């Protein structure tokens, strides 16, 4: 096989550290081999996990130098000799890159094993599918593999205007659940309701426990927690009997846990990380994501689109929003080579 390309532009790091360690410049790329596809990147998006890996807060055994990023959308440029699902010219999307020794996606090209790629549906933009990739699969795993949310049940999303929260609202609504949510200001409250929440509440001004009891006196079936420091007293008092809690943030959190109120209501708590899911599990998620995107039932919130050369700025903004709790983003940051 001849070389397709040997040098590309990429956002990468040579050492762990703050956003300033991100460089943008030339980086080598190999031919696709075996089950790899060489994807010409059209759009990528930033996730909190990207910043944790870059800073060394999450140990992933990354190679150095290391291309940052998990999500991608693009077009297959060439495939390895064992690839069967895709061919040159196919539009694809994916996530779960930049993990467990794999290089990331913030580049002009990426080599991706075909098991981590999914077809991009006709009519869905690269920007939208890149922005939904990790948050979509994470939301689907939590709602359906873990909580087993069903049509007719109720769910409360604590933090409904962020990347995960907004996706959870839409997915829960898509399967016929009744959704409630919280947000930090009136603009974001209205956004949650626009996305499909039956009601949303400003957690800075109202008692969430009281508001939930007003709308669902017996409590909600599922509580999706997006904050890094869960208040389990508030959560469990707001759950119905046999209620389920989803947690997926707060690696260093050590909150108090009210054991008695939890077990006497037959509650369950599920913690999970998307990157532990198998490729088959993630493919099942991707199939529903594609279906709902085409049907118009699922659309990501995109705060801004930046050139890939501004990856360092994108990481700085993401850290200010998550770790700094500034609330400076209303949706995902998308970058384009």
N, C-alpha and C positions, 0 to 999 in steps of 0.2 A: 504494500500500500504506500502510495506517495504521501509526503507530508502535506496536510491540508493547510496548516498554519503553524508557525513555530514561536512567534512572539505576539503578544497581545497587550492591551492596556488593562490594568487591574488595580483595585484598591486592596492593599495588603499590609501586613505588619511583619516586622523582623523581630519584635519583642513584645511582651505583654505590657500593657500600660493604659494611660488615658487616651482620649480620642486623638490627641496630637501625634500618637505613634503611627497612625494610619498614613501610609504613603499612597500616591497614585502615580503609576508609571509602568514601565515594561515588565512583563512577566512571561516565562516560558509556558507553552502548552504542547502536549503530546498528541499523537494520533489516538483515536478511539480503538480500543482493543476488546476482544471478547464480547461482553454484554454492555459495553459502554456506548453512549451516544455523545457526539460532539454537538453541543447546542450553542447557536449564536444567540447571545442574550439580548433581549429587547427591553426587559424591565426587571427590577428586583425591588424588594422592600425590606425595611428595617424592623427587627423585632428586639425586645428587651434581652432575650438570650444572646443575641449577637454581641451586645455590649458587655454582658457578663463574661463571655468567652474571651473577648479582646482584652478585658481588664484582668483576667486571671481569677475571677470570682467563681467561675465554674471550670473545673478541670476536665478537659476533653482529649488530652493527648494530641494536640494539634501539631502539624508539621510547621517548622519555621524555615523560610518565610511562609506566611499563611494568608490566603485570600479570605477575607471576611464574608459573612452572609450565609443565610440558609435558603431563602426563597428565590425562585427564578421563573421567568416566562420567556419563551423565545421560539426559535425555529431549528429543527434538526439540520445540521450541516453535513454530517457524515455519521456512519454507524460502524460498530465493530462487527466482526464476522459472525458472532453468535446472536446478534440482536434480531428479534422476530416481531416485536410489537410496533416498531416505528421505522420510517424510511426518510431519506433526505427530503426536505421540504415540509415535513409535518410540523404543525404548531404544537408546542408542548408547554407544560408547566410542572412545577414540583417544589418540594421543600426538603428538609432533613439533610441538607448538604452542610459542609463546614463542621461536621460532627464526627467523632470517633475516628479521627485521622484523615477524613476526607477534606479536600480543599473546598472553599466556599464558592459563592456565585457572583460576587461583586467584580465582574470582569466582562470583557467583550465576548468570551467563550467560556464554556464549562464542560468538563467531562463528567457525565452522570450515568450511573448504572440504570438500565432501562426499568428496573423494578421500582425506582423512585420517580418515574415520569408518568404524566397523564396527558391525554389529548386535550388541547384547548378547544372548546366548542366554538362553532361558527357564530360570529356576532358578539363574542366576548373579547374585550380588549386585553392586550398584554398587561397594561397597567392594573386593570381590575383583578385579573386572575393572579398576578404576582402579589397584590395586596391582600388577597384572601387566603393565600396558600397555607402558611403556618397557622394563622388564627382560625382558619376554616377547619382544618384537620383537628386541631386541638379542641375546638368547640364541639365538633361532631363526636370525637372520642368521649369527651366528658358527658355529653347529653345522652348518648345512646349506648355506648359500650359500658359506661360506668353507671350513670344514674338510671338508665333505661326509661327515659321520659316517654310518656305515652300521650296520645291525643286525649284531651279532656282533663289532663292534670294541670296543676298550677306550678309556676316557677317564679322565683324572685331572683333577679340579677343585680347584685350589689356592685355598681359601677358599670352601667349599661351603655355609656357613650364611648368607651374605649374600643380598641381593636377587637379584643376578645368579647367584651360585653355586648357590643353592637351585633356581632356575629351570632352569639348565643340567642339574643332576642329574635333575630330573623329566623334562625333554624327552628327554634321552639314554636314560633308562630306558624312556620311552614307545615309542621306536622299536626297542628290543631291544638296546641297547648295554650293556656291562658298565661300571659306574661306580665309581670310587674317588674319595675326596675328603679334604681336610684341613680342620681347624678349630682354634681357639685354646684350647678347653677341652673337658672331657669331656661336658658338657651339649650343646655344639654338635656334637661328634663323634657322639653318639647321634642328634641331630636329622638329620644328614646320612644316617645309615643308615636312619632312619625314612623319609626322603624317597625312598630307593631306591638309595643307594650300597651296593655289596656289602661294602665295608669303608671305614672312615674313620680318620684318624690325627691325633693331637694334634701339630701341628708345633712346639709349644713344648717337647715332651718326647721326641719321637722323630725319627730321621733319615728324612725322607721318601724319599730315594734308596734307603735300605736297605729300607724297608717296601714300596716299589713293586717292587724286585727280588725280594722274598720272594713277592709275589702274582703278579707278571708278570715272570718272569726275562728275557724278551726285550724288555721295555719296553712302554709303552702306545702306542696309535696316535695319540691326541690328548691334548695338555696344554692345559687352559684356565686362563689366568693372570688373576687378578683384582687382584693387588697392584700398587701403583704403581711398585715397584722390582724387576723380575723378576731372578731369579738364573739366568741362561741356562746356566751350567755345570751346575747341578743339573737344570735342565729337560732339556737335551739328553742328559745321561747316563741319564735316565729314559725316553727315547723309544725306541720300536722303529724299525727301519729304515723309512724313508719316513714317519716320524712327522710330525705337524703341530702347530704351536703357535698358539694364539689369544691375542693381546694386545689390550686395549681400555681401558687405564688408564695413567696416568703421563705426563702431557703434558710435564713438565719432566725426565723420567727420561733418563739417559744411561748405562745399565749397560754393563759389558764384555760382549763377545760372542765366544765361542769359535768362530771361523770354521771351523777344521779339523774338530773333532768334528761340527759341524753338516753340512758338505757331504759328508763321507765316509759319513754315514748317509742321504744323500738326503732330508734333512729340509726342511720348508717352514715359514715363519712368516707368519701373516696378521694384519695390523692393520686395524682398521676402526672407523668411527664410525656409529652407527645413523642419525643425522640426514642422512647422505649417501645413504642408500638411497632409491630412487624410491618413489612411492606404490604402484605396482604390486608391487614387491618386498615392501613392508610389508603390503600386502593379503594376499599369499600367506602371510606369517607369521601374520597375524590369523586366517585361516581355520583353520589348525592349532591355534592357541591356543584358539579357540572350541570346536573339536572336543574337545580334550583337557580343557578345563574342564568340559564337559558330561559327559564320560566319567569324571570324577573322577581323571584322571591328572595333572592340573596344578592346583596351588593355591598362591597366594602366601603368604609369611610376612608377617604384619602385626604389627609391634611394638606399635603403639598407634593409636588414633583420636582426633583432636583437632578442635575447632571451627576453622573457617577463620580466625577472628579471632586464633588463636594461630600464624599462619604464621611470625612472627618466631622464636618458640620452636622451631618445627619445623625451621627452617633452622639454628638454633644447635645443636640436637641432631644434625642430619645432618653438620654440619661437624666436630663433636667426634668423630663416629664415623669419618669418612673421612680428613680432613686431620689431625685430632688423634690418630687411631688408638687411641681409647679403648675401642672395642668395646662401646659402650653401647647399641647397637641390635641386636635379633635380628629383622630383617625391616624392612618398609617402614612409614613414617609416612603414614597416611591422614588427610585433613582433609575436613570436611563443612560446607557453608555453613549 
